[in-house]
């Protein structure tokens, strides 16, 4: 049986996924920084890297986010590690499995680009724009992310379907899987 994911479980699963994806996504940056400086450098910032190395590190970090938030849930029938721990599953509105295309659109376009504060990968995008184009756009992106995240939360709490903005755009819903107990006779 499926029902809409409770807010507390959804939030706790989000925190776990955010932490794990940030940790995994920072590995390419740490490795490339360490190669550039010929020493172990534990820093997740792209700043200070050459343009080519910053682009490579940023791209690889985004690939790790794609793997964590799109490929893993697609292969595991709609579950990230955080969702799995809390018995949650991402489905389409008609309760079927979500395609890789929809997973990618949901996370990489609508979460990373539209609601950047929901992931750590947005920092890599903002920093790459700053490095490659010499544009300091952080304040603009922050304002945009605050507004879209606020709109998403308003939609979530006002909608009957309990969908965030990225769920509305992609026709997905995060559900809680409930095991039915068989009655003893």
Phi and psi restraints in degrees (value plus and minus 20) as a CYANA .aco file:
   2 UNK   PHI    -142.7  -102.7
   2 UNK   PSI     123.9   163.9
   3 UNK   PHI    -163.3  -123.3
   3 UNK   PSI     146.5   186.5
   4 UNK   PHI     -79.8   -39.8
   4 UNK   PSI     121.8   161.8
   5 UNK   PHI     -85.7   -45.7
   5 UNK   PSI     109.3   149.3
   6 UNK   PHI     -83.7   -43.7
   6 UNK   PSI     128.6   168.6
   7 UNK   PHI     -76.2   -36.2
   7 UNK   PSI     -67.2   -27.2
   8 UNK   PHI     -81.9   -41.9
   8 UNK   PSI     -65.0   -25.0
   9 UNK   PHI     -85.6   -45.6
   9 UNK   PSI     -61.8   -21.8
  10 UNK   PHI     -81.6   -41.6
  10 UNK   PSI     -63.1   -23.1
  11 UNK   PHI     -87.5   -47.5
  11 UNK   PSI     -64.5   -24.5
  12 UNK   PHI     -84.3   -44.3
  12 UNK   PSI     -60.5   -20.5
  13 UNK   PHI     -83.7   -43.7
  13 UNK   PSI     -60.1   -20.1
  14 UNK   PHI     -78.7   -38.7
  14 UNK   PSI     -65.6   -25.6
  15 UNK   PHI     -81.2   -41.2
  15 UNK   PSI     -62.9   -22.9
  16 UNK   PHI     -83.4   -43.4
  16 UNK   PSI     -67.4   -27.4
  17 UNK   PHI     -84.9   -44.9
  17 UNK   PSI     -59.6   -19.6
  18 UNK   PHI     -81.6   -41.6
  18 UNK   PSI     -66.1   -26.1
  19 UNK   PHI     -83.1   -43.1
  19 UNK   PSI     -70.1   -30.1
  20 UNK   PHI     -83.3   -43.3
  20 UNK   PSI     -63.7   -23.7
  21 UNK   PHI     -87.4   -47.4
  21 UNK   PSI     -54.5   -14.5
  22 UNK   PHI     -86.7   -46.7
  22 UNK   PSI     -63.8   -23.8
  23 UNK   PHI     -82.1   -42.1
  23 UNK   PSI     -70.1   -30.1
  24 UNK   PHI     -86.5   -46.5
  24 UNK   PSI     -62.3   -22.3
  25 UNK   PHI     -85.9   -45.9
  25 UNK   PSI     -44.4    -4.4
  26 UNK   PHI    -100.3   -60.3
  26 UNK   PSI     -38.1     1.9
  27 UNK   PHI     -77.6   -37.6
  27 UNK   PSI     -66.9   -26.9
  28 UNK   PHI     -81.0   -41.0
  28 UNK   PSI     -55.7   -15.7
  29 UNK   PHI     -88.0   -48.0
  29 UNK   PSI     -65.3   -25.3
  30 UNK   PHI     -82.0   -42.0
  30 UNK   PSI     -63.2   -23.2
  31 UNK   PHI     -84.1   -44.1
  31 UNK   PSI     -66.7   -26.7
  32 UNK   PHI     -87.9   -47.9
  32 UNK   PSI     -59.7   -19.7
  33 UNK   PHI     -80.8   -40.8
  33 UNK   PSI     -61.8   -21.8
  34 UNK   PHI     -85.3   -45.3
  34 UNK   PSI     -58.8   -18.8
  35 UNK   PHI     -85.5   -45.5
  35 UNK   PSI     -63.2   -23.2
  36 UNK   PHI     -82.7   -42.7
  36 UNK   PSI     -62.7   -22.7
  37 UNK   PHI    -114.1   -74.1
  37 UNK   PSI     -17.8    22.2
  38 UNK   PHI      32.8    72.8
  38 UNK   PSI      18.9    58.9
  39 UNK   PHI    -182.6  -142.6
  39 UNK   PSI     138.2   178.2
  40 UNK   PHI     -90.1   -50.1
  40 UNK   PSI      96.3   136.3
  41 UNK   PHI    -140.0  -100.0
  41 UNK   PSI      91.8   131.8
  42 UNK   PHI    -113.1   -73.1
  42 UNK   PSI      64.1   104.1
  43 UNK   PHI    -166.1  -126.1
  43 UNK   PSI     116.0   156.0
  44 UNK   PHI    -120.9   -80.9
  44 UNK   PSI      -8.7    31.3
  45 UNK   PHI    -105.6   -65.6
  45 UNK   PSI     119.5   159.5
  46 UNK   PHI    -102.2   -62.2
  46 UNK   PSI     -38.1     1.9
  47 UNK   PHI     -86.5   -46.5
  47 UNK   PSI     120.2   160.2
  48 UNK   PHI      77.2   117.2
  48 UNK   PSI     -34.3     5.7
  49 UNK   PHI    -106.7   -66.7
  49 UNK   PSI     135.0   175.0
  50 UNK   PHI     -83.6   -43.6
  50 UNK   PSI     139.6   179.6
  51 UNK   PHI     -76.9   -36.9
  51 UNK   PSI     -66.2   -26.2
  52 UNK   PHI     -82.8   -42.8
  52 UNK   PSI     -64.2   -24.2
  53 UNK   PHI     -90.3   -50.3
  53 UNK   PSI     -55.7   -15.7
  54 UNK   PHI     -83.8   -43.8
  54 UNK   PSI     -62.6   -22.6
  55 UNK   PHI     -83.9   -43.9
  55 UNK   PSI     -63.6   -23.6
  56 UNK   PHI     -84.5   -44.5
  56 UNK   PSI     -66.8   -26.8
  57 UNK   PHI     -83.7   -43.7
  57 UNK   PSI     -64.2   -24.2
  58 UNK   PHI     -82.8   -42.8
  58 UNK   PSI     -63.3   -23.3
  59 UNK   PHI     -82.9   -42.9
  59 UNK   PSI     -65.2   -25.2
  60 UNK   PHI     -85.4   -45.4
  60 UNK   PSI     -56.2   -16.2
  61 UNK   PHI     -84.3   -44.3
  61 UNK   PSI     -61.3   -21.3
  62 UNK   PHI     -85.9   -45.9
  62 UNK   PSI     -56.1   -16.1
  63 UNK   PHI     -83.1   -43.1
  63 UNK   PSI     -61.9   -21.9
  64 UNK   PHI     -84.5   -44.5
  64 UNK   PSI     -55.6   -15.6
  65 UNK   PHI     -87.0   -47.0
  65 UNK   PSI     -59.7   -19.7
  66 UNK   PHI     -79.4   -39.4
  66 UNK   PSI     -66.7   -26.7
  67 UNK   PHI     -80.8   -40.8
  67 UNK   PSI     -66.3   -26.3
  68 UNK   PHI     -88.3   -48.3
  68 UNK   PSI     -66.0   -26.0
  69 UNK   PHI    -114.1   -74.1
  69 UNK   PSI     -35.5     4.5
  70 UNK   PHI    -137.9   -97.9
  70 UNK   PSI     -76.1   -36.1
  71 UNK   PHI     -90.1   -50.1
  71 UNK   PSI     -66.4   -26.4
  72 UNK   PHI     -81.7   -41.7
  72 UNK   PSI     -69.3   -29.3
  73 UNK   PHI     -82.8   -42.8
  73 UNK   PSI     -54.2   -14.2
  74 UNK   PHI     -84.8   -44.8
  74 UNK   PSI     -65.9   -25.9
  75 UNK   PHI     -91.4   -51.4
  75 UNK   PSI     -47.6    -7.6
  76 UNK   PHI    -123.6   -83.6
  76 UNK   PSI       9.7    49.7
  77 UNK   PHI      38.5    78.5
  77 UNK   PSI      23.3    63.3
  78 UNK   PHI      72.9   112.9
  78 UNK   PSI       4.1    44.1
  79 UNK   PHI    -151.5  -111.5
  79 UNK   PSI     108.0   148.0
  80 UNK   PHI    -103.5   -63.5
  80 UNK   PSI     157.3   197.3
  81 UNK   PHI     -85.1   -45.1
  81 UNK   PSI     -61.5   -21.5
  82 UNK   PHI     -83.6   -43.6
  82 UNK   PSI     -64.2   -24.2
  83 UNK   PHI     -82.5   -42.5
  83 UNK   PSI     -60.4   -20.4
  84 UNK   PHI     -82.6   -42.6
  84 UNK   PSI     -63.2   -23.2
  85 UNK   PHI     -78.9   -38.9
  85 UNK   PSI     -52.7   -12.7
  86 UNK   PHI    -123.8   -83.8
  86 UNK   PSI      -9.4    30.6
  87 UNK   PHI      48.2    88.2
  87 UNK   PSI      14.9    54.9
  88 UNK   PHI    -127.7   -87.7
  88 UNK   PSI     134.6   174.6
  89 UNK   PHI    -168.1  -128.1
  89 UNK   PSI     117.1   157.1
  90 UNK   PHI    -109.0   -69.0
  90 UNK   PSI     107.1   147.1
  91 UNK   PHI    -153.6  -113.6
  91 UNK   PSI     147.2   187.2
  92 UNK   PHI     -96.7   -56.7
  92 UNK   PSI     149.6   189.6
  93 UNK   PHI     -81.7   -41.7
  93 UNK   PSI     -46.5    -6.5
  94 UNK   PHI    -112.1   -72.1
  94 UNK   PSI      -1.2    38.8
  95 UNK   PHI      45.4    85.4
  95 UNK   PSI      13.2    53.2
  96 UNK   PHI    -128.9   -88.9
  96 UNK   PSI     148.6   188.6
  97 UNK   PHI     -83.3   -43.3
  97 UNK   PSI     127.8   167.8
  98 UNK   PHI    -109.0   -69.0
  98 UNK   PSI     115.3   155.3
  99 UNK   PHI     -93.5   -53.5
  99 UNK   PSI     140.7   180.7
 100 UNK   PHI     -82.3   -42.3
 100 UNK   PSI     -57.8   -17.8
 101 UNK   PHI     -80.9   -40.9
 101 UNK   PSI     -65.3   -25.3
 102 UNK   PHI     -88.1   -48.1
 102 UNK   PSI     -60.1   -20.1
 103 UNK   PHI     -78.4   -38.4
 103 UNK   PSI     -65.3   -25.3
 104 UNK   PHI     -85.3   -45.3
 104 UNK   PSI     -66.1   -26.1
 105 UNK   PHI     -81.5   -41.5
 105 UNK   PSI     -64.3   -24.3
 106 UNK   PHI     -80.6   -40.6
 106 UNK   PSI     -70.9   -30.9
 107 UNK   PHI    -105.7   -65.7
 107 UNK   PSI     -72.9   -32.9
 108 UNK   PHI     -92.7   -52.7
 108 UNK   PSI     -55.1   -15.1
 109 UNK   PHI    -110.7   -70.7
 109 UNK   PSI     -75.5   -35.5
 110 UNK   PHI    -104.1   -64.1
 110 UNK   PSI     -47.5    -7.5
 111 UNK   PHI    -110.2   -70.2
 111 UNK   PSI     -74.7   -34.7
 112 UNK   PHI     -87.6   -47.6
 112 UNK   PSI     -70.1   -30.1
 113 UNK   PHI    -103.3   -63.3
 113 UNK   PSI     -56.0   -16.0
 114 UNK   PHI    -111.9   -71.9
 114 UNK   PSI     -56.7   -16.7
 115 UNK   PHI    -145.5  -105.5
 115 UNK   PSI      39.3    79.3
 116 UNK   PHI     -71.6   -31.6
 116 UNK   PSI     -48.2    -8.2
 117 UNK   PHI     -90.2   -50.2
 117 UNK   PSI     -31.9     8.1
 118 UNK   PHI    -100.4   -60.4
 118 UNK   PSI     -27.1    12.9
 119 UNK   PHI    -159.5  -119.5
 119 UNK   PSI     145.4   185.4
 120 UNK   PHI    -109.4   -69.4
 120 UNK   PSI     -33.6     6.4
 121 UNK   PHI     -89.6   -49.6
 121 UNK   PSI     -38.7     1.3
 122 UNK   PHI     -83.3   -43.3
 122 UNK   PSI     -51.2   -11.2
 123 UNK   PHI     -81.8   -41.8
 123 UNK   PSI     -57.6   -17.6
 124 UNK   PHI     -85.6   -45.6
 124 UNK   PSI     -60.0   -20.0
 125 UNK   PHI     -85.1   -45.1
 125 UNK   PSI     -68.1   -28.1
 126 UNK   PHI     -80.8   -40.8
 126 UNK   PSI     -64.3   -24.3
 127 UNK   PHI     -86.9   -46.9
 127 UNK   PSI     -58.4   -18.4
 128 UNK   PHI     -83.3   -43.3
 128 UNK   PSI     -61.0   -21.0
 129 UNK   PHI     -81.6   -41.6
 129 UNK   PSI     -61.7   -21.7
 130 UNK   PHI     -83.4   -43.4
 130 UNK   PSI     -64.8   -24.8
 131 UNK   PHI     -90.7   -50.7
 131 UNK   PSI     -68.2   -28.2
 132 UNK   PHI     -93.2   -53.2
 132 UNK   PSI     -63.3   -23.3
 133 UNK   PHI    -124.3   -84.3
 133 UNK   PSI     -20.3    19.7
 134 UNK   PHI      36.1    76.1
 134 UNK   PSI      21.3    61.3
 135 UNK   PHI    -136.2   -96.2
 135 UNK   PSI     105.2   145.2
 136 UNK   PHI    -113.8   -73.8
 136 UNK   PSI      74.3   114.3
 137 UNK   PHI    -130.9   -90.9
 137 UNK   PSI      -8.9    31.1
 138 UNK   PHI     -76.1   -36.1
 138 UNK   PSI     -66.8   -26.8
 139 UNK   PHI     -80.2   -40.2
 139 UNK   PSI     -59.1   -19.1
 140 UNK   PHI     -87.4   -47.4
 140 UNK   PSI     -64.7   -24.7
 141 UNK   PHI     -84.1   -44.1
 141 UNK   PSI     -61.3   -21.3
 142 UNK   PHI     -79.4   -39.4
 142 UNK   PSI     -65.6   -25.6
 143 UNK   PHI     -82.0   -42.0
 143 UNK   PSI     -65.7   -25.7
 144 UNK   PHI     -81.0   -41.0
 144 UNK   PSI     -65.3   -25.3
 145 UNK   PHI     -85.6   -45.6
 145 UNK   PSI     -59.9   -19.9
 146 UNK   PHI     -79.3   -39.3
 146 UNK   PSI     -67.2   -27.2
 147 UNK   PHI     -85.1   -45.1
 147 UNK   PSI     -67.2   -27.2
 148 UNK   PHI     -88.5   -48.5
 148 UNK   PSI     -54.6   -14.6
 149 UNK   PHI     -87.7   -47.7
 149 UNK   PSI     -59.7   -19.7
 150 UNK   PHI     -84.0   -44.0
 150 UNK   PSI     -65.4   -25.4
 151 UNK   PHI     -79.5   -39.5
 151 UNK   PSI     -62.1   -22.1
 152 UNK   PHI     -81.3   -41.3
 152 UNK   PSI     -63.6   -23.6
 153 UNK   PHI     -86.6   -46.6
 153 UNK   PSI     -59.1   -19.1
 154 UNK   PHI     -82.0   -42.0
 154 UNK   PSI     -66.2   -26.2
 155 UNK   PHI     -80.0   -40.0
 155 UNK   PSI     -62.5   -22.5
 156 UNK   PHI     -80.0   -40.0
 156 UNK   PSI     -69.3   -29.3
 157 UNK   PHI     -98.6   -58.6
 157 UNK   PSI     -39.6     0.4
 158 UNK   PHI    -114.0   -74.0
 158 UNK   PSI     -40.5    -0.5
 159 UNK   PHI    -105.5   -65.5
 159 UNK   PSI     125.4   165.4
 160 UNK   PHI     -88.6   -48.6
 160 UNK   PSI     -51.5   -11.5
 161 UNK   PHI     -98.9   -58.9
 161 UNK   PSI     -24.6    15.4
 162 UNK   PHI      30.0    70.0
 162 UNK   PSI      33.6    73.6
 163 UNK   PHI    -132.9   -92.9
 163 UNK   PSI     117.3   157.3
 164 UNK   PHI     -99.3   -59.3
 164 UNK   PSI     151.6   191.6
 165 UNK   PHI     -74.6   -34.6
 165 UNK   PSI     -64.6   -24.6
 166 UNK   PHI     -86.8   -46.8
 166 UNK   PSI     -49.2    -9.2
 167 UNK   PHI     -92.1   -52.1
 167 UNK   PSI     -60.3   -20.3
 168 UNK   PHI     -80.4   -40.4
 168 UNK   PSI     -67.0   -27.0
 169 UNK   PHI     -84.8   -44.8
 169 UNK   PSI     -50.7   -10.7
 170 UNK   PHI    -127.6   -87.6
 170 UNK   PSI     -18.8    21.2
 171 UNK   PHI      46.3    86.3
 171 UNK   PSI      19.5    59.5
 172 UNK   PHI    -137.9   -97.9
 172 UNK   PSI     143.5   183.5
 173 UNK   PHI    -167.4  -127.4
 173 UNK   PSI     119.6   159.6
 174 UNK   PHI    -111.6   -71.6
 174 UNK   PSI     100.5   140.5
 175 UNK   PHI    -134.2   -94.2
 175 UNK   PSI     135.6   175.6
 176 UNK   PHI    -118.9   -78.9
 176 UNK   PSI     110.9   150.9
 177 UNK   PHI    -109.3   -69.3
 177 UNK   PSI     102.0   142.0
 178 UNK   PHI    -134.1   -94.1
 178 UNK   PSI     105.6   145.6
 179 UNK   PHI    -100.0   -60.0
 179 UNK   PSI     107.1   147.1
 180 UNK   PHI    -102.4   -62.4
 180 UNK   PSI     112.9   152.9
 181 UNK   PHI    -110.0   -70.0
 181 UNK   PSI     113.6   153.6
 182 UNK   PHI    -101.4   -61.4
 182 UNK   PSI     114.4   154.4
 183 UNK   PHI     -93.6   -53.6
 183 UNK   PSI     121.4   161.4
 184 UNK   PHI    -108.7   -68.7
 184 UNK   PSI     116.8   156.8
